[in-house]
Amino acid sequence: MKFQLIGAPKVVMDNPMSLHNYFAWPTVARLKNGKIALAASGFRLAHICPFGKAAIAFSEDEGDTYTRPMAVIDTPLDDRDTGLCPFGKSGLIVTSFNNTVAQQRGWSKGEEYRLRYLDRVSPEEEAKYLGSTFRVSFDNGVTFGPLYKSPVTSPHGPTEMPDGSIVYVGRTFDARAEKDCISAYTLDPETGAMEHLGDIENITDEKGTLLSCEPHAIALPDGTLICHIRVQRSLGNFRYDAFANYQSVSRDGGRTWTPPERILDPLAGAPPHILRHSSGKLISVVARREAPFGIRALVSCDDGKTWEGYYEVYHDPISPDSGYPATVELKDGSLQTVFYAHPEQNGPAVIVAQNWKLED
């Protein structure tokens, strides 16, 4: 299979006229009306920052240009990873999550601007908004309904099943809960109600249990769910002795799952996003945080039974603090992968896009 980059990487979401110009953790998807939606956490000062908002932008020219981002989820807390799930005739679910005030204070030591803001967040506000959150639009992202909470979180959000139902596969939001694992839930976009389906078992090795988090699942035409999972053991400061992509499969709508199996080398990259191409190929993209840094793509031609390639979509010469890629298919069959990166040394993270294609 031949892999080819198309053009140069370009910044597609930022806020350059403001100090609030840190954007990260994006998702991209094609809406039911044909437009492309790009979402990310933005208008931030830093990686952890109480000013984070879940923002969305749109493209009507196949990802060549995007509108300025607008906030969709803006709680008093640090609204982070922003997922997208188009559904039905004109539906769109936007997801996010946030951190506690105490966590944000820990990351804001010496930053008076942030600390004074956090002083204004009352315990009542924190209790009201803390969680894994989502909002639903029934007009392709023009207007949105109330803020709902989910028991699980995932960077890229839920998935639409072939029958039109919604399944949300994510990690338990509160690690203190009885179960801290990857779980699947149904989601009713009309009411925000969610119902537990099943769990994916955690992974252990000779050193103990690894952290399973930040999954993304996609449904095949027959209803099979393919889930890719970030599995890691952190050593601190972007160093790991495990940082890889694992796969689990459900053939009963998310109720039972196969034991996760590693499909990349132990340090080859995560977290994942899966796309089913019109050709039937599955494309999973991850970020590599061991040198050489950057974004990599894997391809499956047999519905996830085997994966090939480790194509370099983007080479990052600056920092391991990049990634969370997501991919959308363009109308000519080529692809656009978006991710966060620091294009300039000591500059803020912004959302970057790289177009590419595969040829048999």
Secondary structure as the mmCIF struct_conf table of DSSP 4:
data_model
#
loop_
_struct_conf.conf_type_id
_struct_conf.id
_struct_conf.beg_label_comp_id
_struct_conf.beg_label_asym_id
_struct_conf.beg_label_seq_id
_struct_conf.end_label_comp_id
_struct_conf.end_label_asym_id
_struct_conf.end_label_seq_id
STRN STRN1 LYS A 2 MET A 13
TURN_TY1_P TURN_TY1_P1 PRO A 16 MET A 17
BEND BEND1 SER A 18 LEU A 19
STRN STRN2 TYR A 22 ARG A 30
TURN_TY1_P TURN_TY1_P2 LYS A 32 ASN A 33
BEND BEND2 GLY A 34 GLY A 34
STRN STRN3 ILE A 36 ARG A 44
BEND BEND3 LEU A 45 ILE A 48
TURN_TY1_P TURN_TY1_P3 PRO A 50 PHE A 51
STRN STRN4 LYS A 53 SER A 59
BEND BEND4 GLU A 60 ASP A 61
TURN_TY1_P TURN_TY1_P4 GLU A 62 GLY A 63
BEND BEND5 ASP A 64 ASP A 64
HELX_LH_PP_P HELX_LH_PP_P1 THR A 67 PRO A 69
STRN STRN5 MET A 70 ILE A 73
BEND BEND6 PRO A 76 LEU A 77
STRN STRN6 GLY A 83 PHE A 87
TURN_TY1_P TURN_TY1_P5 GLY A 88 SER A 90
STRN STRN7 GLY A 91 PHE A 97
HELX_RH_AL_P HELX_RH_AL_P1 VAL A 101 GLY A 106
TURN_TY1_P TURN_TY1_P6 TRP A 107 TRP A 107
TURN_TY1_P TURN_TY1_P7 LYS A 109 GLY A 110
HELX_RH_AL_P HELX_RH_AL_P2 GLU A 112 ASP A 119
TURN_TY1_P TURN_TY1_P8 ARG A 120 ARG A 120
HELX_RH_AL_P HELX_RH_AL_P3 PRO A 123 TYR A 129
BEND BEND7 GLY A 131 GLY A 131
STRN STRN8 SER A 132 SER A 137
BEND BEND8 PHE A 138 ASP A 139
TURN_TY1_P TURN_TY1_P9 ASN A 140 GLY A 141
BEND BEND9 VAL A 142 THR A 143
STRN STRN9 TYR A 148 SER A 150
BEND BEND10 PRO A 151 PRO A 151
STRN STRN10 VAL A 152 THR A 153
TURN_TY1_P TURN_TY1_P10 PRO A 155 HIS A 156
STRN STRN11 THR A 159 GLU A 160
TURN_TY1_P TURN_TY1_P11 PRO A 162 ASP A 163
BEND BEND11 GLY A 164 GLY A 164
STRN STRN12 ILE A 166 THR A 172
BEND BEND12 PHE A 173 PHE A 173
TURN_TY1_P TURN_TY1_P12 ALA A 175 ARG A 176
BEND BEND13 ALA A 177 GLU A 178
BEND BEND14 CYS A 181 CYS A 181
STRN STRN13 ILE A 182 LEU A 187
TURN_TY1_P TURN_TY1_P13 PRO A 189 THR A 191
STRN STRN14 MET A 194 ILE A 200
STRN STRN15 THR A 204 ASP A 205
TURN_TY1_P TURN_TY1_P14 GLU A 206 LYS A 207
STRN STRN16 GLY A 208 THR A 209
HELX_LH_PP_P HELX_LH_PP_P2 LEU A 210 LEU A 210
STRN STRN17 LEU A 211 ALA A 219
TURN_TY1_P TURN_TY1_P15 PRO A 221 ASP A 222
BEND BEND15 GLY A 223 GLY A 223
STRN STRN18 LEU A 225 GLY A 236
TURN_TY1_P TURN_TY1_P16 ASN A 237 PHE A 238
STRN STRN19 ARG A 239 SER A 250
BEND BEND16 ARG A 251 ASP A 252
TURN_TY1_P TURN_TY1_P17 GLY A 253 GLY A 254
BEND BEND17 ARG A 255 THR A 256
HELX_LH_PP_P HELX_LH_PP_P3 THR A 258 PRO A 260
STRN STRN20 GLU A 261 ARG A 262
BEND BEND18 LEU A 264 LEU A 264
TURN_TY1_P TURN_TY1_P18 PRO A 266 LEU A 267
BEND BEND19 ALA A 268 ALA A 268
STRN STRN21 ALA A 270 ARG A 276
TURN_TY1_P TURN_TY1_P19 SER A 278 SER A 279
BEND BEND20 GLY A 280 GLY A 280
STRN STRN22 LEU A 282 ARG A 288
BEND BEND21 GLU A 290 PRO A 292
STRN STRN23 PHE A 293 SER A 300
BEND BEND22 CYS A 301 ASP A 302
TURN_TY1_P TURN_TY1_P20 ASP A 303 GLY A 304
BEND BEND23 LYS A 305 LYS A 305
STRN STRN24 GLU A 308 ASP A 316
BEND BEND24 PRO A 317 ILE A 318
BEND BEND25 PRO A 320 PRO A 320
STRN STRN25 GLY A 323 GLU A 329
TURN_TY1_P TURN_TY1_P21 LYS A 331 ASP A 332
BEND BEND26 GLY A 333 GLY A 333
STRN STRN26 LEU A 335 ALA A 341
BEND BEND27 PRO A 343 GLU A 344
TURN_TY1_P TURN_TY1_P22 GLN A 345 ASN A 346
HELX_LH_PP_P HELX_LH_PP_P4 GLY A 347 ALA A 349
STRN STRN27 VAL A 350 GLU A 359
#
